[in-house]
């Protein structure tokens, strides 16, 4: 698995460090979503990005910080005079998009994704918008190839039950309508709440104990102390994940677990395979 992880990282760096060119039609882009920003970098047009949110990857070129996903700094964005503002349905509010359209800016809203295939569709649509279809297709094809390689390498492993902690206060997890389940598919594991026909929802610890997962992944996005969360779960000695020391912290910001591009999704699968197995 270490070779796979190294391969992924080298592959992504090659895309980020080479062939950086200006977008054909857009020279001043503001991105209000981490996944959109990462997509722009991978598509080779970082030089066109003039503004990003506080949660976006910084990249290699300095850009103006323009607030957060839900509270963008309107004044700063106006001063940047972008010819395109990119948002996502999942991360940004509809009113934000409407406000920028009212002000006369061109706005592009990326679709939300419930599985890996939809991540790819949304990514390719953005690539087409930016006249980067060929590059976008190559990236998607490479990500699919890598995912198949990882999935095939795990044949014969036991199918472990995984509990995803997405929020700690209250305790949130993911269900059937989240692409999180595709992380489970490619790592040949099972989301213990994967049959629940919801995207993200609240559960209680007593129910998690009943589910008795083999692995607990702490990927909380609500600013809790990760060490405290590990200690909290370690009190429940009857859970298989606790007994077998398989309670793991996932660094959400660095790994784009919840807002991945196709390449980042593949990188995350490689990381999870290494952690879980």
Buried (B, 14 or more C-beta within 10 A) or exposed (E): BEEBBEBBEEBBEEBBEEEBEEBEEBBBBBBBBBBBBBBBBBBBBBBBBBBBBEBBBEBEEEBBBBBBBEEBBBEBBEEBEBBBBBBBBBBBBEEBBEBBEEEEBBBBBBBBBBBBBBBBBBBBBBBEBBBBBEBBBEBBEBBBEBBEEBBEBBEEEEEBBBBBBBBBEEBBBBBBBBBBBBBBBBBBBBBBBBEBEEBBBEBEEEEBEEBBBBBBBBBBBEEBEBEEBBEBBBEBEEBBBBEEEBBBBBEBEEBBBBBBBBBBBBBBBBBBBBBBB
